[in-house]
Amino acid sequence: MENLIALLVAAPLLGAAVLLCGGRRLDAVGHWIGTLLAAVSFVIGAILFADMLGKGEEEREIGQHLFSWVPVESFQADVAFQLDQLSMTFVLLITGVGSLIHLYSIGYMEHDERRRRFFGYLNLFLAAMLLLVLADNYLLLYVGWEGVGLASYLLIGFWQHKPSAATAAKKAFLVNRVGDMGLSIAIMLMFAWFGTFAFGPVLEVTGETSEGKLTAIGLMLLLAACGKSAQVPLQSWLGDAMEGPTPVSALIHAATMVTAGVYLIVRSGEIFNAAPDAQLAVTVVGAVTLLFGAIVGCAKDDIKKALAGSTMSQIGYMILAAGLGPIGYVFAIMHLVTHGFFKAGLFLGAGSVMHGMNDEVDMRKYGGLRKYMPITFVTFGLGYLAIIGFPGLSGFFSKDKIIEAAFAKGGTEGWILGGAALLGAAITAYYMTRVMLLTFFGEERWRHAPTPSPAEPSVEPAAETRGEHAVPHPHESPKSMTIPMIVLAFGSVFAGGFFGIGDRFIHWLEPVTGHDHGHPPVSALTVTLSTVAVMVIGVVFAYLQYGRRPVPVVAPRGSLLTRAARRDLLQDDFNHVVLVRGGEHLTRSLVYVDHTLVDGVVNGTAASMGGLSGRLRRLQNGYARSYAVSMFGGAAVLIAVTLLMRAV
């Protein structure tokens, strides 16, 4: 079975190579090739999963060594894979949800002239993400990490003829490079201090290494996770990344790329367990981000950007849980999986709404769509109930466990983290209820919305090729789009209960991540009731604001906090002032130092030597009388010095 591991990566990688190099002759079938090879990877993953279930816990980890990549003295870098319960969880999520998104994209991108290339990029993304989670060492993981960054750049900027899409792709690429520097430095430190970067040997020596060294490595790994998972302070790229096609948002921002940081921290759990300061930094980043993203999501009228704020917040929950150590590792991955189902379903539902609304993204121009898009309404609604933690659905089981684990941390830290998680649950219920009410309920505001000018570009260019009129005519999406949404809705409803009841998911992951139940200061029932209570409060507040009064098509000015949240809590302004302007001033200072000091010393020395040589050159004028006088003068000086020395 271990020989099948490489095929998990090879199948989508082959699809990417064929679709990107095959030329226009494959335009008619390229989307089917891409979808088929993604499905092949899922089938291989399912076979390996079935085989793993038939083994004992101690026999479930298998590996496959392909070849030695860099065999240089003590620097041994291998291309080798490791498949255990943790990586298998990601394999099934990536290939399963990825295959559904491929199928959805067949209908969504039907009229795009570059559909073959789009599916090639999707396959490339799957291959890079699978390489990331299957690598058995940090260096090979880094290759997949960079591959994911490249593929995300290509997908976010797929419609590069739009300046906003091209800018968003570049922004995502550059911000992620900052985080990537953290991972590269961490790998360098591992090799310098441990002599290896393979998972097993690195994690084995953590008990023999000083806490300071492990803290340094842990903080660098956290920086890397902040970049890929859009956590504070490297979160600014996520909202702008919504400029990509909606299937990209579902793939990158639900089940794959943004979860890479969570995987990295959990996989490196032994390092963080031995470095409490780094672990504390992880929990702080997670708690701040879950509130940051939730607040941003409350003020967005763009349906995709509201969901992007939600993604940032939910990944914050996962990072918070991962920072709790053995108490939270399992729950971080459990919420990651359930989030993959309901958030992918929500994004695909948003794309279905846009498909029927001439690609309009402003929720204030929606309203009353439930009777025109019944399948979209039901599937989106189930995802909504799951993410707000409605009892019995997936989010209820996974998010409730994270809040419980936060309180179980104990002490003041536990109360602060648990309180932040509870507050985030209330805000989540508020902004997601707002999305539901603005989109599917109330007055049909799209009938009275101002008609866009023909000169204004479409938000997504697919509308230009569909030949649709400017006035929306809401309708249900084709089956190629609704079937994936239905499948994901089943996951939104049943996945959490399947994993949570009987601690099935804990028993599955515990051999890899370990698990500690902790000692919560309050009972699990109290946490559950509190979570449901704050969820109800959030829903009621949203209903009172958006369900009982007419919603204006043009958003009111709002409070100071609302205006700040619309601008992503001024994160771009902060980056511009601190990083862009700060970088400009730093660059100018360095240029000044370089010109005045460095170049000044070099140029001054050269000028001095040039002037001195010019003066000395005058002594060599070519006249014999001058040379005779010089010889006479030299002889006179020599005689005088000799006589003086004899007299002394």
PyMOL commands that set and color helices and strands:
alter all, ss='L'
color gray80, all
select helices_A, chain A and resi 2-21+24-26+30-53+57-59+85-108+115-134+138-156+163-194+199-204+206-208+211-228+237-243+246-255+257-267+269-273+276-298+303-323+325-327+329-356+363-365+369-371+374-387+394-408+411-440+445-447+462-466+479-513+524-546+560-566+568-617+624-647
alter helices_A, ss='H'
color red, helices_A
select strands_A, chain A and resi 62-72+75-83
alter strands_A, ss='S'
color yellow, strands_A
deselect
rebuild
show_as cartoon
